[in-house]
Amino acid sequence: MRNNFKLLAVAAGLASFGVGSGLAQGGGLATWGMEKGDWEFTLGGGGQSSSDFDANAGSFNASVGYFLSNHFELGLRQDLSFAASDAGGSTFAATRLFADFHFKLGQRWRPYIGAAIGGVYGDDVNESFTGGFEAGLKYYVLPKTFLFGHFEYQWNFDDGDDIDDNFDDGSFLYKVGVGFNF
């Protein structure tokens, strides 16, 4: 009986050591949100129509990013927008590099701020460079899956002299979507 108790005590000690080691390495309790070394992929979109549905516009966006730390992300964002009416249609796109800093707000909320620079191109668009500031909020519904809202202020410029001149002529972009860290 006494040997059984010793055997049980040793087994329990080894089991707790194994569980503790697994938890310390991230194998047990899930970590919510992004971590250093994680990749991120997002998909989003939106649209609008006139009350008669004879003029429509929509957008699709995707991004891929990499976390250099638990807070700092670098990535590439792609937007594709289209408009259609009885008069015709057009498409345009924007491709931008971005840098975002994320804040941890509780277990599931991740507000962020950042900046982006890239280009705009397409039908009926003055193909040019674009730059801007951005902010957003991610809400983790699962440890590595989130819903997001994203806001940008962008302005276009042809060269460095136009950056300051065109700032007041910018536009606001709004996006919602889903994202994944892996």
Backbone torsions as a table, in degrees:
resi	resn	phi	psi	omega
1	MET	NA	-44.5	-179.3
2	ARG	-63.9	-39.0	178.3
3	ASN	-66.2	-35.8	177.1
4	ASN	-64.1	-39.8	178.5
5	PHE	-63.6	-44.0	178.3
6	LYS	-62.7	-43.2	179.4
7	LEU	-62.4	-42.3	177.9
8	LEU	-64.1	-41.3	179.6
9	ALA	-65.0	-43.4	179.1
10	VAL	-65.3	-43.7	179.7
11	ALA	-62.5	-43.2	179.0
12	ALA	-63.3	-40.2	178.7
13	GLY	-64.2	-44.6	178.2
14	LEU	-65.2	-40.4	179.2
15	ALA	-63.7	-43.4	-179.5
16	SER	-68.1	-34.8	175.7
17	PHE	-63.6	-43.6	179.4
18	GLY	-63.9	-43.9	178.4
19	VAL	-64.6	-44.3	179.6
20	GLY	-61.6	-40.8	178.3
21	SER	-65.5	-40.5	178.7
22	GLY	-63.5	-41.6	178.9
23	LEU	-65.5	-40.2	-179.2
24	ALA	-64.0	-29.7	-179.8
25	GLN	-90.6	4.1	177.8
26	GLY	88.0	11.0	-177.2
27	GLY	-85.5	-8.5	-176.0
28	GLY	-112.2	-85.1	-178.5
29	LEU	-75.5	131.7	-177.7
30	ALA	-73.1	142.4	173.1
31	THR	-93.2	125.3	-179.7
32	TRP	-84.2	132.1	175.2
33	GLY	95.7	-171.3	-175.6
34	MET	-85.9	156.2	176.9
35	GLU	-136.8	161.2	176.9
36	LYS	-52.9	132.3	179.2
37	GLY	92.1	-8.8	177.9
38	ASP	-74.6	148.2	167.1
39	TRP	-97.9	158.1	178.0
40	GLU	-136.1	139.8	176.3
41	PHE	-132.0	131.1	179.1
42	THR	-126.7	151.7	173.0
43	LEU	-134.4	137.8	179.1
44	GLY	-154.3	178.0	179.2
45	GLY	-179.0	179.4	179.3
46	GLY	-174.2	174.8	179.1
47	GLY	-168.7	170.7	176.4
48	GLN	-155.6	152.3	179.5
49	SER	-142.6	153.4	173.2
50	SER	-72.2	168.1	-177.5
51	SER	-63.9	-25.1	177.5
52	ASP	-96.1	1.9	-177.6
53	PHE	57.5	30.6	176.9
54	ASP	-100.9	-3.9	173.5
55	ALA	-138.0	120.4	-173.8
56	ASN	-132.4	149.7	176.0
57	ALA	-144.6	149.1	179.4
58	GLY	-154.5	168.1	178.8
59	SER	-148.5	153.5	175.6
60	PHE	-132.3	139.2	177.4
61	ASN	-140.6	151.4	177.9
62	ALA	-146.5	153.6	175.7
63	SER	-148.0	155.8	171.6
64	VAL	-133.9	135.3	-178.2
65	GLY	-141.2	165.1	179.1
66	TYR	-132.9	134.2	-179.0
67	PHE	-91.9	112.6	177.0
68	LEU	-76.2	-21.9	174.8
69	SER	-147.5	-175.4	177.5
70	ASN	-67.3	-12.1	-174.9
71	HIS	-122.8	-27.7	-169.3
72	PHE	-104.6	124.3	-177.5
73	GLU	-123.0	136.5	171.0
74	LEU	-116.0	142.4	-178.7
75	GLY	-167.4	-172.5	-179.3
76	LEU	-126.9	131.3	-178.9
77	ARG	-121.3	135.6	179.7
78	GLN	-126.0	129.5	175.7
79	ASP	-120.3	142.3	174.1
80	LEU	-132.2	121.8	-178.2
81	SER	-122.0	151.4	179.4
82	PHE	-143.7	153.0	177.0
83	ALA	-139.3	141.2	179.6
84	ALA	-143.2	137.9	176.7
85	SER	-149.4	-178.9	177.3
86	ASP	-61.5	-26.5	-179.2
87	ALA	-80.6	-11.2	-179.3
88	GLY	136.0	-166.3	-178.5
89	GLY	-146.7	168.8	177.9
90	SER	-155.8	159.0	174.9
91	THR	-132.4	150.4	171.5
92	PHE	-150.5	160.7	-175.5
93	ALA	-138.9	162.1	174.9
94	ALA	-140.3	133.8	176.5
95	THR	-122.9	126.5	-174.9
96	ARG	-139.5	143.5	166.6
97	LEU	-86.9	141.2	-179.9
98	PHE	-133.9	156.8	173.2
99	ALA	-132.9	122.1	-178.1
100	ASP	-126.7	144.0	173.7
101	PHE	-112.2	124.9	-176.9
102	HIS	-103.2	143.3	176.5
103	PHE	-111.3	142.5	176.3
104	LYS	-92.9	120.8	-179.5
105	LEU	-124.5	90.4	-174.1
106	GLY	76.6	-162.4	-176.9
107	GLN	-81.5	-33.4	-169.7
108	ARG	-112.4	-19.8	-174.5
109	TRP	-92.8	134.0	176.9
110	ARG	-135.5	88.3	171.5
111	PRO	-72.3	154.2	179.1
112	TYR	-148.9	157.6	174.9
113	ILE	-134.2	156.0	179.7
114	GLY	-176.7	-166.2	-179.5
115	ALA	-144.7	156.8	-179.7
116	ALA	-143.2	152.8	175.7
117	ILE	-146.6	142.2	-178.9
118	GLY	-178.6	-138.2	-177.7
119	GLY	-143.7	155.8	173.9
120	VAL	-119.2	146.1	-176.1
121	TYR	-160.8	160.7	177.5
122	GLY	137.8	-167.6	179.3
123	ASP	-67.7	140.8	173.7
124	ASP	53.4	30.8	-179.5
125	VAL	-126.4	135.4	171.8
126	ASN	-73.9	102.1	-177.5
127	GLU	-62.4	123.6	-173.8
128	SER	-159.0	179.2	172.7
129	PHE	-79.6	157.9	174.8
130	THR	-140.2	147.7	176.6
131	GLY	-144.5	163.0	178.5
132	GLY	176.0	177.9	179.2
133	PHE	-110.5	152.5	-177.7
134	GLU	-144.6	158.3	176.6
135	ALA	-152.0	157.3	179.7
136	GLY	-168.2	-178.9	-179.1
137	LEU	-143.8	129.0	176.1
138	LYS	-110.7	139.7	175.3
139	TYR	-124.9	117.1	-177.2
140	TYR	-80.8	117.1	176.9
141	VAL	-90.4	-22.7	172.5
142	LEU	-136.5	165.8	-175.7
143	PRO	-53.5	-32.4	-178.7
144	LYS	-126.6	18.4	-180.0
145	THR	-128.3	131.9	-175.8
146	PHE	-139.4	157.7	168.0
147	LEU	-102.1	147.8	-178.4
148	PHE	-140.0	154.6	167.7
149	GLY	-122.3	135.8	-173.4
150	HIS	-134.4	140.5	-178.1
151	PHE	-133.8	134.6	177.8
152	GLU	-134.0	147.9	165.4
153	TYR	-115.4	117.1	-177.8
154	GLN	-120.1	148.4	170.1
155	TRP	-139.4	149.2	-176.5
156	ASN	-99.9	152.4	178.7
157	PHE	-156.0	149.0	179.8
158	ASP	-92.2	-30.7	177.1
159	ASP	-151.7	178.6	-175.4
160	GLY	-59.0	-30.4	179.8
161	ASP	-67.7	-26.0	-177.5
162	ASP	-83.0	-14.4	-174.1
163	ILE	-56.7	-52.3	-178.6
164	ASP	-72.0	-38.6	-177.6
165	ASP	-64.7	-35.7	-173.9
166	ASN	-94.6	0.1	-176.9
167	PHE	-56.0	-43.0	-177.8
168	ASP	-71.4	-12.6	-178.8
169	ASP	-99.9	20.7	-177.2
170	GLY	-74.6	-177.3	179.2
171	SER	-137.7	159.0	179.5
172	PHE	-101.6	138.8	176.6
173	LEU	-122.3	137.3	178.9
174	TYR	-125.5	139.4	-179.2
175	LYS	-143.8	151.1	169.7
176	VAL	-135.5	153.8	179.6
177	GLY	178.9	-161.6	-178.1
178	VAL	-127.9	148.3	179.9
179	GLY	-141.5	162.5	-176.3
180	PHE	-139.2	136.0	171.3
181	ASN	-102.9	140.2	178.5
182	PHE	-150.0	NA	NA
